[in-house]
């Protein structure tokens, strides 16, 4: 689906994080569409997914 946006000239997408309830992810198709203001590095120690059947 992101290719369809990219092909129509969209510079990127912003969407909710699956791993953090207040988190936001951004995917840029054109690296010149934004300016980096800050960089942080993290070591991921654990990832846990919880799920339940909905159908």
MODELLER restraints for C-alpha pairs under 7 A, 6 or more apart:
rsr = mdl.restraints
at = mdl.atoms
rsr.add(forms.Gaussian(group=physical.xy_distance, feature=features.Distance(at['CA:6:A'], at['CA:29:A']), mean=6.48, stdev=0.5))
rsr.add(forms.Gaussian(group=physical.xy_distance, feature=features.Distance(at['CA:11:A'], at['CA:28:A']), mean=5.94, stdev=0.5))
rsr.add(forms.Gaussian(group=physical.xy_distance, feature=features.Distance(at['CA:11:A'], at['CA:29:A']), mean=5.31, stdev=0.5))
rsr.add(forms.Gaussian(group=physical.xy_distance, feature=features.Distance(at['CA:11:A'], at['CA:30:A']), mean=5.47, stdev=0.5))
rsr.add(forms.Gaussian(group=physical.xy_distance, feature=features.Distance(at['CA:11:A'], at['CA:33:A']), mean=6.24, stdev=0.5))
rsr.add(forms.Gaussian(group=physical.xy_distance, feature=features.Distance(at['CA:12:A'], at['CA:27:A']), mean=5.35, stdev=0.5))
rsr.add(forms.Gaussian(group=physical.xy_distance, feature=features.Distance(at['CA:12:A'], at['CA:28:A']), mean=4.09, stdev=0.5))
rsr.add(forms.Gaussian(group=physical.xy_distance, feature=features.Distance(at['CA:12:A'], at['CA:29:A']), mean=5.16, stdev=0.5))
rsr.add(forms.Gaussian(group=physical.xy_distance, feature=features.Distance(at['CA:13:A'], at['CA:26:A']), mean=5.70, stdev=0.5))
rsr.add(forms.Gaussian(group=physical.xy_distance, feature=features.Distance(at['CA:13:A'], at['CA:27:A']), mean=5.23, stdev=0.5))
rsr.add(forms.Gaussian(group=physical.xy_distance, feature=features.Distance(at['CA:13:A'], at['CA:28:A']), mean=6.53, stdev=0.5))
rsr.add(forms.Gaussian(group=physical.xy_distance, feature=features.Distance(at['CA:14:A'], at['CA:24:A']), mean=6.82, stdev=0.5))
rsr.add(forms.Gaussian(group=physical.xy_distance, feature=features.Distance(at['CA:14:A'], at['CA:25:A']), mean=5.63, stdev=0.5))
rsr.add(forms.Gaussian(group=physical.xy_distance, feature=features.Distance(at['CA:14:A'], at['CA:26:A']), mean=4.36, stdev=0.5))
rsr.add(forms.Gaussian(group=physical.xy_distance, feature=features.Distance(at['CA:14:A'], at['CA:27:A']), mean=6.40, stdev=0.5))
rsr.add(forms.Gaussian(group=physical.xy_distance, feature=features.Distance(at['CA:15:A'], at['CA:24:A']), mean=5.73, stdev=0.5))
rsr.add(forms.Gaussian(group=physical.xy_distance, feature=features.Distance(at['CA:15:A'], at['CA:25:A']), mean=5.35, stdev=0.5))
rsr.add(forms.Gaussian(group=physical.xy_distance, feature=features.Distance(at['CA:15:A'], at['CA:26:A']), mean=6.48, stdev=0.5))
rsr.add(forms.Gaussian(group=physical.xy_distance, feature=features.Distance(at['CA:16:A'], at['CA:23:A']), mean=6.11, stdev=0.5))
rsr.add(forms.Gaussian(group=physical.xy_distance, feature=features.Distance(at['CA:16:A'], at['CA:24:A']), mean=4.67, stdev=0.5))
rsr.add(forms.Gaussian(group=physical.xy_distance, feature=features.Distance(at['CA:16:A'], at['CA:25:A']), mean=6.11, stdev=0.5))
rsr.add(forms.Gaussian(group=physical.xy_distance, feature=features.Distance(at['CA:17:A'], at['CA:23:A']), mean=4.89, stdev=0.5))
rsr.add(forms.Gaussian(group=physical.xy_distance, feature=features.Distance(at['CA:17:A'], at['CA:24:A']), mean=5.02, stdev=0.5))
rsr.add(forms.Gaussian(group=physical.xy_distance, feature=features.Distance(at['CA:17:A'], at['CA:25:A']), mean=5.76, stdev=0.5))
